[in-house]
């Protein structure tokens, strides 16, 4: 029997994956790829437009705030919505809202209205939509993918995102240089419509809790935070993610500064920097989707986090420009080795009816981590050399991870990674020692 997108899943029965699941996954990935490509093109084009038209650091900072802060704030509510509303419809509505804001901006700019505040307003609306869309997409994946295929599908999705990160800047530059900013907006509207069309054909079951929700939004918000805090391994994973995202994400924004100060200011140098990092991410995504698909989730996370710290230190002692590119390639390679098993482990550990609220906190970290980190690393880069800043940051990362694995939840995670136990599966997926007796919530507690 094929779900139509409105069937009800009980909280105690195993979450049934709609058949044929491969068709659903193909439609989902195709639609999200097209939509993501259009969104990323707009992101680069608008950033360049604001930079070139204003030549103002303040304007660029305002663009960054408008592009990330609303997403971080609304992700809390977006996660709650993802646990209360059919996630397929929620993603489609968010995508449509983003496209509508983009279309309105395009029409206004066609008529000569190019005020900065208007552009920032549209960017902010798009960010609000992303705050709803991102946790909903992450929460929907385990509803359409069998549990033994989650790691593989997440790895494929990570690879697609890496390819888009490589192709989008080139496409944005070609369209923007050849036809201006407005055609970029129209392209985004078209890709959004295509993405919505593909997603409309995906069968996504509705959780019982979605159909019968009686609690308030405030209660759901509080419950989501309590849930994360009460689950030792989930809390540990979220803490590690937040700390490492700040320590490794923000320094990426000052790598061009190091190149400009130490190796030269030619534009090709910065282009090769982005290419090296993105190609590393692409290869890492392929490895996770194939060779590493059955490896321990926790083991990959620990390997990647220590690898991040070590190679960030090496950035500070790179002997030449090509050595620096090599270290950046390796850091890019490690990104899917962390993000894919992290997402998969959250999907496997958390009860299905709480996916949205948990992934909303992941989206908050992703949206606010870079601005918070840059508030520290940016001023420091003008006081001390970027090389010394990288060395210090890497050392802090090693120290933080060493302390993290010494915590009770950290020790439980490491033990699960080293050898399977009665509370873990063959891939080292741990049963949360603080989660109490095992509940029959299907594939998410009896993992394969």
Secondary structure, DSSP 8 states (H G I E B T S, - for coil): ----S--EE-SSS-----SSHHHHHHHHHHHHHHHHHHHHHHHHHHHHHHHHHH--HHHHHHHHHHHHHHHHHHHHHHHHHHTTS-HHHHHHHHHHHHHHHHHHHHHHHHTT---HHHHHHHHHHHHHHHHHHHHHHHHHHHHHS-GGGHHHHHHHHHHHHHHHHHHHHHHHHHHHHHH-SHHHHHHHHHHHHHHHHHHTTS---EEHHHHH--S-HHHHHHHHHHHHHH-HHHHHHHHHHHHHHHHHHGGGGGHHHHHHHHT---HHHHHHHHHHHHHHHHHHHHHHHTTTTTS-HHHHHHHHHHHHHHHHHHHTT-SSHHHHHHHHHHHHHHHHHHHHHHHHHHHHHS-GGGHHHHHHHHHHHHHHHHHHHHHHHHHHHTTS-HHHHHHHHHHHHHHHHHHHTTSHHHHHHHHHHHS--TTB-TT--B--TTS-S----GGGTS--
